[in-house]
Amino acid sequence: MVIRPVDSNEIELGDIIAYERNDKLIVHRVVVIDEDYDGSLIFTTRGDSNLEIDRSVHSNQIVGRLYLYVPIVGHPFVFLSSPLGLTLFLLVVGLILVLVYKRTRQSRS
């Protein structure tokens, strides 16, 4: 996923934006654009997999707009961050280290 900085005035309905909330980066689609009392833009977003809309996003929270997305690339990282994925990864690495160690001991004999 590639996010590029964008001026909030350039954001349109349907754009996918990245914004910060509680020190987390959130990437959701813009479903409503409103103006605040001072004339600044307020965006309402919703994740494509979510049924409910999010709280309002103010212009100063916006990090950028989605520029490029390559599906499936992040799936291995999501799996590795799960307990099962991490356990399997560590088992495979451990097995490889044991096999390499055995081969080096056999070749020295």
C-alpha positions in Angstrom: 0.0 0.0 0.0 1.4 3.4 -1.0 0.0 6.5 0.5 0.8 9.9 -0.9 0.3 13.3 0.8 -2.8 15.2 -0.4 -4.4 18.5 0.2 -7.7 18.0 1.9 -9.4 20.1 -0.7 -8.5 17.5 -3.4 -10.1 14.6 -1.6 -13.4 13.4 -3.2 -16.1 11.0 -2.3 -15.0 7.4 -2.7 -11.3 8.3 -2.2 -9.4 6.0 0.2 -7.5 8.1 2.7 -5.1 7.4 5.5 -5.5 9.3 8.8 -4.2 9.2 12.3 -6.4 8.5 15.3 -5.1 7.6 18.8 -1.6 7.1 17.4 -2.8 4.6 14.9 -2.9 4.9 11.1 -6.3 4.1 9.6 -7.0 3.6 5.9 -10.7 3.9 5.0 -13.0 5.2 2.2 -14.5 8.7 2.3 -18.4 8.4 2.3 -19.4 12.0 3.3 -17.6 15.4 3.1 -18.9 18.2 5.2 -17.7 21.6 6.4 -16.9 22.5 10.0 -18.1 25.7 11.6 -14.7 27.4 10.6 -14.9 26.3 7.0 -12.5 23.4 7.3 -13.4 20.1 5.8 -14.6 17.1 7.8 -14.6 13.7 6.3 -16.7 10.7 7.3 -15.1 7.4 6.4 -16.0 3.7 6.5 -13.8 0.7 6.0 -14.8 -1.5 3.1 -15.4 -4.4 5.4 -17.3 -2.5 8.0 -21.0 -2.0 8.2 -20.8 1.1 10.4 -19.3 4.5 9.5 -16.4 5.9 11.5 -16.3 9.1 13.6 -15.5 12.3 11.7 -12.0 12.9 10.4 -10.7 16.5 10.4 -8.3 17.8 7.8 -5.4 18.0 10.2 -5.6 14.2 10.9 -5.2 13.2 7.2 -1.8 11.7 6.3 -2.6 11.1 2.6 -4.6 9.4 -0.1 -4.1 5.8 -1.3 -2.0 5.9 -4.4 -1.2 2.2 -5.0 -2.5 -1.0 -3.5 -1.2 -4.5 -4.4 -3.6 -7.1 -3.0 -2.4 -10.2 -1.2 1.1 -8.8 -0.6 0.3 -8.1 3.1 -1.3 -11.4 3.8 1.9 -13.2 4.8 2.7 -10.4 7.2 -0.7 -10.6 8.8 -0.3 -14.3 9.2 3.1 -14.0 10.7 1.8 -11.5 13.3 -0.7 -14.1 14.5 0.3 -16.5 17.3 0.0 -19.5 14.9 2.0 -17.8 12.2 4.8 -16.8 14.5 4.9 -20.3 16.1 5.1 -22.0 12.6 7.7 -19.5 11.5 9.9 -20.1 14.5 9.5 -23.9 14.1 10.6 -23.8 10.5 13.6 -21.6 11.2 14.6 -23.9 14.1 14.3 -26.9 11.9 16.4 -25.3 9.2 19.1 -24.4 11.8 19.1 -28.0 13.1 19.5 -29.4 9.6 22.3 -27.0 8.7 24.1 -27.8 12.0 23.8 -31.6 11.3 25.2 -31.2 7.8 28.2 -29.1 8.9 29.0 -31.7 11.6 28.7 -34.6 9.1 30.9 -32.8 6.5 33.7 -32.3 9.2 33.7 -36.0 10.0 
